[in-house]
């Protein structure tokens, strides 16, 4: 089945996913870094998904 979300929303979600993956990979490789932004973005996504259920 086709995804019912509008194309721009799908693109934005994909872009956020790429950013999360790249940031997580960089932090893992460096072994240190500020996780606050990554945590905040993931928390915002979680809260947004909870609001839709």
Residue frames relative to the residue before (quaternion, step in Angstrom):
aa qw qx qy qz dx dy dz
X 1.0000 0.0000 0.0000 0.0000 0.00 0.00 0.00
X 0.5091 -0.6476 0.4882 0.2882 3.51 -1.13 0.74
X 0.5112 -0.6233 0.4971 0.3210 3.57 -1.13 0.70
X 0.3819 -0.7650 0.4806 0.1947 3.59 -0.76 1.05
X 0.5216 0.6403 -0.4246 0.3711 3.60 1.21 -0.22
X 0.5647 -0.5854 0.4501 0.3685 3.58 -1.11 0.61
X 0.6470 -0.5590 0.3612 0.3721 3.57 -1.13 0.69
X 0.6634 0.5065 -0.3274 0.4428 3.62 0.90 -0.81
X 0.6299 0.5149 -0.3344 0.4757 3.60 1.06 -0.69
X 0.6407 0.5169 -0.3236 0.4664 3.60 0.96 -0.83
X 0.6455 0.5099 -0.3202 0.4699 3.60 0.98 -0.81
X 0.6625 0.5062 -0.3089 0.4576 3.59 0.93 -0.86
X 0.6460 0.5061 -0.3190 0.4741 3.59 0.95 -0.83
X 0.6481 0.5084 -0.3175 0.4697 3.59 0.96 -0.82
X 0.6490 0.5146 -0.3189 0.4607 3.61 0.96 -0.82
X 0.6403 0.5052 -0.3224 0.4805 3.59 0.98 -0.81
X 0.6416 0.5290 -0.3184 0.4551 3.58 0.97 -0.84
X 0.6508 0.5002 -0.3167 0.4753 3.59 0.97 -0.83
X 0.6434 0.5159 -0.3248 0.4629 3.60 0.97 -0.82
X 0.6491 0.5108 -0.3188 0.4649 3.60 0.91 -0.91
X 0.6635 0.5032 -0.3091 0.4594 3.59 0.89 -0.92
X 0.6814 0.4892 -0.2920 0.4595 3.60 0.84 -0.96
X 0.6696 0.4951 -0.2996 0.4656 3.58 0.93 -0.89
X 0.6444 0.5133 -0.3174 0.4695 3.58 0.95 -0.84
X 0.6571 0.5118 -0.3070 0.4605 3.57 0.93 -0.88
X 0.6555 0.5109 -0.3110 0.4611 3.57 0.93 -0.90
X 0.6703 0.4957 -0.3024 0.4622 3.58 0.88 -0.90
X 0.6454 0.5144 -0.3189 0.4660 3.58 1.01 -0.79
X 0.6752 0.4958 -0.2958 0.4590 3.61 0.91 -0.89
X 0.6995 0.4630 -0.2715 0.4718 3.57 0.95 -0.86
X 0.3561 -0.7666 0.4673 0.2590 3.57 1.16 -0.53
X 0.7690 0.1533 -0.1213 0.6086 3.57 1.27 0.12
X 0.3494 0.7330 -0.5453 0.2081 3.53 -1.26 0.23
X 0.5835 -0.5807 0.4534 0.3416 3.48 -1.37 0.22
X 0.2144 -0.8116 0.5370 0.0837 3.55 -0.55 1.20
X 0.4352 0.7517 -0.4376 0.2324 3.60 1.21 -0.32
X 0.6842 0.4753 -0.3052 0.4613 3.61 0.82 -0.91
X 0.6435 0.5206 -0.3183 0.4621 3.57 0.96 -0.85
X 0.6527 0.5017 -0.3021 0.4805 3.58 0.97 -0.85
X 0.6563 0.5199 -0.3131 0.4482 3.59 0.92 -0.88
X 0.6591 0.4992 -0.3131 0.4673 3.60 0.92 -0.87
X 0.6723 0.4889 -0.3021 0.4666 3.59 0.89 -0.89
X 0.6374 0.5145 -0.3273 0.4710 3.60 1.03 -0.73
X 0.6431 0.5173 -0.3245 0.4621 3.60 0.99 -0.80
X 0.6365 0.5094 -0.3249 0.4795 3.58 1.00 -0.78
X 0.6446 0.5249 -0.3181 0.4558 3.59 0.91 -0.92
X 0.6827 0.4823 -0.2926 0.4644 3.59 0.85 -0.94
X 0.6389 0.5261 -0.3227 0.4592 3.57 1.02 -0.76
X 0.6643 0.4896 -0.3000 0.4785 3.56 1.00 -0.78
X 0.6319 0.5242 -0.3362 0.4614 3.60 1.02 -0.73
X 0.6447 0.5357 -0.3224 0.4398 3.58 1.02 -0.77
X 0.6826 0.4979 -0.2795 0.4562 3.60 1.16 -0.55
X 0.6645 0.5150 -0.3161 0.4397 3.61 1.20 -0.29
